[in-house]
Amino acid sequence: MKDWFDAFQVLQLGWVVALMVIIPLLVGLWLDRRFDSAPWLTLVGMVIGILAGTFGVVRHFRRNYSAIDAKHSRHKEEDE
């Protein structure tokens, strides 16, 4: 059951990154159409999305990777 929890955390990370990149990009596209400023606001949205996605991944790994690694290390030691 704990392995499923680890798998869901990885899937959650994928969705978080995708949404953090796509939402600012779409907002940038919408603003460019509204203010006729293409492609500048789209590029700003893309940069914001990439930065947000990167920080989201770093934050996620800082929180979860050490705990997951410790669990797998314990399982590996038990198997030996």
N, C-alpha and C positions, 0 to 999 in steps of 0.2 A: 504494500500500500504506500509505503514511503517513496518507493521508486516512481510511482505515479505522480506524487506530489512534486518531485524533482522535475519530471517531464512537463508538468503543467507550468512550472515556473519558467522553463525554457520557452514554451509556447507563448506564455504571457509576454516574455521579452520581445518576441517577434512582432506581436501585435502592437506593443507600445512603441517600438521603433518605427513600424510602418505608419502608425497614426501620427507620431511626432514629426515625421517627414512630410506626409501627404497633406495634413490639415493646413500648415502654414503655406505650403505650395499652392493649394487651392485658393486660400485667402489672397495670396499675391496675384494669382491669375484673375480673380474677381475684381480686385482693386485696380489692376491694369486695365481691364475692360471698362470699369466705371470712370476712371480718370484719364483714359487714353494715354497711359504712360509706359506702354509695353517696351521692353521687357523688364524694366527696372524693378518694379515691385514684385514681380515673379521671382527675380533673382534674389531679392532681399528675403522673400518668403522661403526660398529654397535654402539659403544660407542659415536662416533661423531654424528651419526644420532639421538640417544636418547637425547643427550645434546642439539642438534639443535632443535629438536622437543619440548623439554621442554621449552627452551628459547623462541621459537616461540609462544607457548601457553601463557606463562606469558606476553609477549609483546602484544599479541592480546587482552588478558583480561584487561591489564592496559589501553589500548587505548579505548576499546569498552564497557566493562562491566559497567562502571559507567554511560555512556550515556544511555545504554539500561535500566539499573536499574532505572534511573531517569525518563525515558519515562513511564515505567510500574508503577512507583509510582504515577505519575501524573494521569494516566488512572484509577488507583485504587481509588484515591481520588475523581475523577470526578464521578465514579460509586456510591460512598457512599452518 
